[in-house]
Every structure is written in structure tokens, then in C-alpha cells.
């Protein structure tokens, strides 16, 4: 089972909100959304719903590293995930997800 449309829309809205808060460019958000969609599609049925916000955040962090002159570090990403989704990120999971998404 994939992600339902409403949840996907919420993830994208959240990414755009973060983009606006930090002043990232549109390409950064677009690339994060593309990476998120690709990862979810390629791992259909393997990714449980509670993991989607973490995956979206990892995609955004990777996109920021590629397209911006700054980084969104783990502490900032973890704080954003907790505030929006009440999910605590573990650094080891975050780093592992970066490798899986980026390959």
C-alpha cells in the first residue's frame, strides 16, 4: 500500500512551509518532493505511514545540501519533525535513510 493522497498533500505542504521559513529556493523543495515520491514509489508497501515524515525530512535535507549554500542539520530536522509530527528522529536512522534515499 502506498501513501494516501491527503497524507501526500500534507507532506508536500509541510515541505513548502519549511522552504518558506528558511527561505530555500523553489528548486530545493521541488527536488525534495521528487526524491520523496521516487523513494515511496520504489519501496511501495515497505514503508509504513509513520515513517513518511522522516523520509520527507531526509529528502529535504539532502536537497538543501545539493541546492543551497547552507545545510539543514540533524538537530534542526529533528526539531521540525517533532514539532510538526510528534516524531523523534534518531540520528542513526536519519543517516541510514540518507544513504537509502540517495542511492
C-alpha atoms as one frame of an Amber mdcrd trajectory, in Angstrom:
protein
   0.000   0.000   0.000   1.276   3.451  -0.927   0.541   6.781   0.628  -2.971
   8.220   0.540  -3.490  11.495  -1.330  -4.335  13.520   1.789  -1.174  12.393
   3.590   0.921  13.128   0.495  -0.599  16.607   0.247   0.159  17.212   3.934
   3.790  16.149   3.445   4.184  18.472   0.459   2.554  21.373   2.291   4.906
  20.791   5.209   7.967  20.797   2.910   6.787  24.072   1.350   6.232  25.607
   4.797   9.800  24.720   5.801  11.067  26.108   2.484   9.342  29.399   3.210
  10.520  29.569   6.840  14.177  29.057   5.879  13.996  30.949   2.575  15.084
  27.996   0.453  14.577  28.279  -3.284  11.776  26.551  -5.147  14.141  24.069
  -6.805  15.158  22.785  -3.376  11.553  21.997  -2.443  10.763  20.527  -5.861
  13.780  18.242  -5.743  12.900  17.117  -2.198   9.371  16.262  -3.337  10.693
  14.346  -6.363  13.099  12.339  -4.180  10.291  11.606  -1.717   7.920  10.416
  -4.464  10.600   8.273  -6.070  11.594   6.633  -2.789   7.988   5.914  -1.804
   7.215   4.508  -5.267  10.308   2.303  -5.364   9.606   0.984  -1.856   5.839
   0.662  -2.192   4.399  -1.433   0.591   7.642  -1.452   2.584   7.430   1.988
   4.177   4.924   2.363   6.995   2.940   5.601   7.289   4.641   6.871  10.478
   7.964   6.872   8.588   6.764   9.223   5.838   7.541  12.490   7.696  11.073
  11.271   8.450  11.590  10.305   4.816  10.291  13.680   3.675  12.633  15.469
   6.081  15.621  13.429   4.919  14.741  14.246   1.300  14.550  17.928   2.154
  17.893  17.835   3.986  19.542  16.110   1.011  18.032  18.636  -1.373  19.238
  21.530   0.787  22.764  20.083   0.700  22.609  19.981  -3.105  20.922  23.293
  -3.893  21.543  25.747  -1.058  24.584  27.495   0.409  23.734  26.171   3.860
  22.663  22.935   5.491  19.658  21.851   7.480  21.454  19.928  10.216  20.149
  16.931  12.104  19.129  18.889  15.198  17.065  21.329  13.126  15.498  18.483
  11.144  14.707  16.520  14.299  13.140  19.588  15.903  10.976  20.264  12.830
   9.803  16.632  12.719   8.932  16.636  16.403   7.064  19.960  16.275   5.011
  19.018  13.227   4.522  15.262  13.588   5.438  14.489  17.197   8.087  12.092
  15.877  11.504  11.857  17.483  14.254  11.176  14.982  17.280   9.125  15.904
  20.475  10.249  14.204  21.402   6.700  13.173  18.036   6.204  11.449  18.361
   9.580   9.753  21.829   8.815   8.368  20.762   5.358   7.213  17.738   6.858
   5.480  20.006   9.404   3.735  22.048   6.574   2.224  18.982   4.595   1.155
  17.240   7.583  -0.410  20.328   8.891  -2.178  21.378   5.642  -3.829
